[in-house]
Amino acid sequence: MKKIVLVGIKHTEMLADQLRRVIHTEKPKAICLEADNFTYRLATGKAGKEEIERYFSNLPKIYKIVSLFKIKAQKKSKVDRDWHIRVVKEASDKLSLDVIPIDMDQLAIYQKIEDEMKFAEKLRLFFDAVINRSRKWGTELREEFSKRYPTLKRYLIDERDIFMANRIIDVMRRYDKVVAVVGNAHIEGIERRIKANLTEKDILVVIDVNSLRSR
């Protein structure tokens, strides 16, 4: 029997105590984390200066535009968007758990977006970033995001849903109990794919951000 606890977080809302309680209560053998290898190394202080400089110098222009949304959201919320990484690292050190970054390589994702996004979508994205249109994304993410930015929707949500779900399924084959911490926007897609790969004896517990707040 395998057990997966899928936890949805918001990068702009500090729920460190709640996430910490989930991890300490479940006591998993491993934690899957929405981060690629470099992001995890950077957030935990393991990336070297040259590696950091090389990474950011190779980021495509579209990344900088998308980052405007993230920067504005972080300033407004006053929350470090990588807070969950540090909570997971702290808990894993204390409980001797394996931490497995499961996200797609960000350089590869944004290069694909840069190559495939049409000029009209890039222009729309730039102006929306300037006027901070991201306020609508919280309640209309799937619908509004898909209509305005189909290329971003495909790579930042759909493709990553599939990739991270497959990584969680792979980790599940090696560990009896797994906690997976991902952005709440990915919960629906990941849950659907994981369910299709469970046996009758396996258990999937989903804690979305609303449920996490009450923990």
N, C-alpha and C positions, 0 to 999 in steps of 0.2 A: 504493500500500500504506500502510495506517495501522497504528500500533502504540499500544496502550493498556496501561499498567502499572497495575493496580489494587492498591493497598496498604492493608491493614487494620491499624489501630492501636488501642491501648487508651488511653483518656484517663487511666487510673490507673497506667500503666506507662511509665516514661521509656525510650524507644527512639530517642532523638535521633540518636545516632551511626549507628545502623543505617538510619534513614530518610534521613539526610544522604548516606550511601554509595549508597543506591539512586538518589537524585536525581542525584548527581554521576556515577554510572556510566551511567545512562540518558541523561542530558543531553536532556531533553524540550524541546519548544518552548513548552509550557505545563503548568501544574500546576493541576488541579482540586482544590478543598479543601472538606471538609465544614465549612462555616460559612456563615451568611448574611452579607449585606453589613455589617450593623451589628456583628456579632460579630468579623468580620475587622478592621474599622476600630477597634474597641475594643481588641483584642489587639495591634494594631500601633501604638497610640497616636495614631490619626488622628481619633478621635471627640472632639468638643468637650464641654465641661462641660454646657452646656445640652442638647445632644443626648442625653447620657448620662442626665441627670436626667429628661428627657421620656420617654425609652425605658422606664426602670425604673418610672416612675410609672404607665405604661399597662399594665404586665404584669398579667394576671389572677391571681386568688388561687391557682388550681391550679398555676401556675408555681412559686409559693413552696413548695408542698407537695412537688412533684417535686424542687425544688432541695435539699430536706433530704437526699435520697439522694445527690446529687452532692457536697454539702458534707461529709457523713460519709465518703464514699469518698475524697475528696481529703485529708481529715485523716488517714485511716488510711494511705493510700499515700504521703502527703507529696509528691505530684506535682501540679503545676499542670495542670489538665485541658486547657488550651489550648497545651500545649507544642509540639504539632505545627504550630500556626499560625506560631509564631516560627521554627521550623526551616525551614519552607517559605519564609517571608519572607526569612530570611537567605540561603538557597540561591538564591532567585530574584534577589536583589540581586547576588549574586556572579556568577551565570551569565546575567544579563539575560533572565530568563524571565517570561512573563506568568502571573500568579496569578489564578485565576477562582473566587470563592466560588460554590458550586453548591447550597447547602442552601436549604430553604424558609424564609421569613421566620418567625422564632420567635414574634413577637407574633401573627401570623395563626394559626399552629399551635395555640398554647395558648388562644387565644380560641375556636377550634373545639372544643377539648377541654372547655373550661369550659362551653360551650353545650350540648354533646351528652352529656357524662358523667352517668350516673344517680347519684342520691344514694348508693345502696349502694356503688357503685364508688368514689366520692369518700371515703366513710367508711373503706372497706377500705384505700384508698391512704394515708389519713392515719395510721391505726394502724400500718400496715406501715412507714411512714416513721419513726414514733416508735420502734418496736422494731428498726429496721434490718434488715428482712427482705431487703434487696437483696443479701445475701450469696449467695442462691440464684441470682440472675440470671445469673451468669457461666456456669454449666454448664447451666442449664435455661431460657435466655432465651426462646426461641421458644414452648416448651410452657407453662411456668409463667407467663410474662408474659402470654401470650395468654389464658389461663384467668382469671387474677385481674384483669387490667386490659385488657379488650378494646378500650376506647376509646383508651387509650394505645398499645396495639399497632398499632391501625389508623393513627393519625396520626404517632406517633414512629418507627415502623419501616416499615410497609407503604407509606404515602403518601410518605414521604421516600425510600424505596428507588426508587420509580417516578420521583419528581421528579428526584433526583440522577442516576439512570441516564440519563434523557432529556437532562439538562444535559450530561453527559459525552459522549453521542452527538452532541449539537449542537456541542460544542467539537471533537470528533474530525473533524467535517466541515471545520473551519477550520485544523486543525493536523495535521501528519503523525505526530507522536509526542507522547503525552500521559501524564503520571503523574497518577493520581487518588488522593488520600489521604482515606480515610473510616474511620469507626468499624468495627471488625471485625464487629459485629452486622449491618452493612449489606452485607457482601461477597456473601453468597449471593444476595440479591434483586437487587442491582445487576449481578452477573456474569451471571445468567440473562437479564436484559433486554438487556444489551449484546451477548451472544452472538447473540441473535435479530436483531441489526442489523448484523452483520459480513458482509463479503464473504469469499470463499475466500482472497483474498490478505491480508486483514487479520490482525493478530496481537493476541491478548489474553493478557497474562501476569498471573496472580493471585498476589500475595504476601500470604497471611493473616498474622495476628500471630505464629503459631507459626513460620512461615518467616522472618518479619522478624527474630525474635530471633537467628537463626543467621547473619544477614548481617554 
